[in-house]
Amino acid sequence: MRRPLAAVWAVAAVLLAGCALRAPRPLQPTTASALLDVLAARRNAIASLRARAHLKSGVSGLWVREALLVERPASARVDVLAPFGVALALGVRDRLLWAYRPSEGIRFEGEATPENLIRFFGAPVAVGDVVDVLLGLPPAREPVGPPDLHTTRAGEYQLRLPLAGGEQTLWFAGDTLVLLRAEETRSGGPPMRIAFADYRDGFPRTIDLSVPGTAAGAHLVYDAVEPNVDLADTLFAPPPAKRVLPLEAAGPPPG
């Protein structure tokens, strides 16, 4: 009888040890204003970006290689790379969105609406939001009331920001205080969710964006990142083309 009893205690000890190993790390003391200050500091620290990345978006689930240029407040360019050059270039500057197919010499252009910007990042977002997300941050918002900070069972900080007609919720790692994910809800529309992971030198190398209940979404993995580079305005300007057509003539967004 002693041997079975000893075996039971041994199993119990292993299980308890496993629970201890999986316990959340101690929370680093912080406040809502301190977390918002961290985000504000990161937003001020990165004004531009040049990067190489892999992107999977839409319902096709296909990976494409991309070269990205991003600059505050409202400029971005994405070159979809093929084995022998650029297959498609997409650019946005202020309120103009353009798409250029070098093999055909055709440029499509139109207003940079959230619906058209699905072509950029797989979700209906505004120009400034695209810039923020590509720079590894949640969309900048102005709260209409005091923030609400809670801790979760997973050892995270959950920060809720009341917005006009909605809410933005941010989750931070309890030990390092890095931003893990964000969710924004607006009355009458589905939530938009963003997850940030694989931080290196304070910058997330993996970004996931999704809109539950829709096919919109994207999985972006940065292969190389150069922050705060000097980017000429001409890089975001529409390239010369043989023909210029309305953006709608390009067909549905890729994916």
LINVEN-V800288 format. One record per backbone hydrogen bond with DSSP energy under -1.0 kcal/mol. CO is the residue of the C=O (numbers start at 1). NH is the residue of the N-H. If there is no record, write none. Layout:
# LINVEN-V800288
co=CO nh=NH
co=CO nh=NH
This chain:
# LINVEN-V800288
co=1 nh=5
co=2 nh=6
co=3 nh=7
co=4 nh=8
co=5 nh=9
co=6 nh=10
co=7 nh=11
co=8 nh=12
co=9 nh=13
co=10 nh=14
co=11 nh=15
co=12 nh=16
co=13 nh=17
co=14 nh=18
co=15 nh=19
co=16 nh=20
co=17 nh=21
co=18 nh=22
co=31 nh=35
co=32 nh=36
co=33 nh=37
co=34 nh=38
co=35 nh=39
co=36 nh=40
co=37 nh=41
co=38 nh=42
co=39 nh=43
co=40 nh=44
co=41 nh=45
co=42 nh=46
co=47 nh=72
co=48 nh=228
co=49 nh=70
co=50 nh=226
co=51 nh=68
co=52 nh=223
co=52 nh=224
co=53 nh=66
co=54 nh=221
co=55 nh=64
co=56 nh=219
co=64 nh=55
co=65 nh=81
co=66 nh=53
co=67 nh=79
co=68 nh=51
co=69 nh=77
co=70 nh=49
co=71 nh=75
co=74 nh=94
co=75 nh=71
co=76 nh=92
co=77 nh=69
co=78 nh=90
co=79 nh=67
co=80 nh=87
co=80 nh=88
co=82 nh=85
co=85 nh=82
co=88 nh=80
co=89 nh=100
co=90 nh=78
co=91 nh=98
co=92 nh=76
co=93 nh=96
co=95 nh=112
co=96 nh=93
co=97 nh=110
co=98 nh=91
co=99 nh=108
co=100 nh=89
co=101 nh=104
co=101 nh=105
co=101 nh=106
co=105 nh=242
co=105 nh=243
co=106 nh=101
co=107 nh=245
co=108 nh=99
co=109 nh=247
co=110 nh=97
co=111 nh=113
co=113 nh=117
co=116 nh=119
co=117 nh=120
co=117 nh=121
co=118 nh=122
co=122 nh=217
co=123 nh=125
co=126 nh=130
co=127 nh=131
co=128 nh=132
co=129 nh=133
co=130 nh=134
co=131 nh=135
co=132 nh=137
co=133 nh=136
co=148 nh=160
co=150 nh=158
co=152 nh=155
co=155 nh=174
co=156 nh=152
co=157 nh=172
co=158 nh=150
co=159 nh=170
co=160 nh=148
co=161 nh=168
co=162 nh=144
co=163 nh=166
co=165 nh=187
co=166 nh=163
co=167 nh=185
co=168 nh=161
co=169 nh=183
co=170 nh=159
co=171 nh=180
co=171 nh=181
co=172 nh=157
co=173 nh=177
co=174 nh=28
co=178 nh=173
co=180 nh=196
co=181 nh=171
co=182 nh=194
co=183 nh=169
co=184 nh=192
co=185 nh=167
co=186 nh=189
co=192 nh=184
co=193 nh=210
co=194 nh=182
co=195 nh=208
co=197 nh=206
co=198 nh=205
co=200 nh=203
co=203 nh=200
co=205 nh=222
co=206 nh=197
co=207 nh=220
co=208 nh=195
co=209 nh=218
co=210 nh=193
co=211 nh=214
co=216 nh=211
co=217 nh=58
co=218 nh=209
co=219 nh=56
co=220 nh=207
co=221 nh=54
co=224 nh=52
co=226 nh=50
co=232 nh=235
co=233 nh=236
co=243 nh=107
co=245 nh=109
co=246 nh=249
co=247 nh=250
co=248 nh=251
co=255 nh=59
co=255 nh=60
